[in-house]
Amino acid sequence: MGSLQIFVLCDPMWVFISTWAQTPIFCSGVLDSLVIELKGSKDFCKLYSGIAILGYISSISDPINIQAFSHLVTFLGHRYPKIRKASAEQVYLVLLENEHLVAEDKLEKALEIISETCWEGDVEEAKHHRLQLCDLADLETRQPQKTSYGVSNDNGEQRRKTTDENASYASLVGSAGF
């Protein structure tokens, strides 16, 4: 585990508060590391820390903020409700701090979507609202493909994905050691 990862897991804001190297190159490196570390992660602490860092990078005035904001918005469709809620809180704060991410005439509607959506509710509804927000922010979106099969087992056979949100949340709680 690299030193950056240790600092991020221990105290994510320490990386930014203790260093004045807030250059686009530094933030780009952090963002690249976050994308790799957070992809498919079930580590609740790591996800929360990553979301906080994405929120911070999104709120600074560098060209990298749009890319960080785009990654932050993807977490609004995450399989775990608490992660969606934490992401929504960060997106809301970022939009208040950095008004250039969404056009001025669309900002009020974006804030309304963030504040009025129940991010801990149905994941499909959350994904729908995330797509609306992406349209308002002119972010590229990948259209989710609805399939009833999609997870391969060791034999290469397809098996049904678990669609029960509580089951996936239970796996998060179990992997976190609670």
TAPEMO-V905291 format. One record per pair of residues at least 24 apart in sequence whose C-alpha atoms are under 8 Angstrom apart, sorted by sequence separation. I is the first residue (numbers start at 1). J is the second residue. If there is no record, write none. Layout:
# TAPEMO-V905291
i->[I I]
j->[J J]
This chain:
# TAPEMO-V905291
i->[89 88 110 88 107 27 106 88 106 103 85 102 103 48 51 55 59 66 84 85 102 9 28 35 47 51 55 58 59 84 101 102 9 12 27 31 61 82 8 11 12 24 48 52 55 56 59 60 81 82 13 24 51 55 59 81 9 12 13 24 58 81 8 12 8 81 123 76 122 79 78 77 77 77 76 77 76 77 76 74 73 73 70 80 79 80 81 79 80 79 80 44 43 42 43 44 42 43 42]
j->[114 114 136 115 136 57 136 119 137 136 119 136 137 83 86 90 94 101 119 120 137 45 64 71 83 87 91 94 95 120 137 138 46 49 64 68 98 119 46 49 50 62 86 90 93 94 97 98 119 120 52 63 90 94 98 120 49 52 53 64 98 121 49 53 50 123 165 119 165 123 123 123 124 126 126 127 127 130 130 130 130 134 139 165 165 168 169 168 169 169 172 172 172 172 175 176 175 176 176]
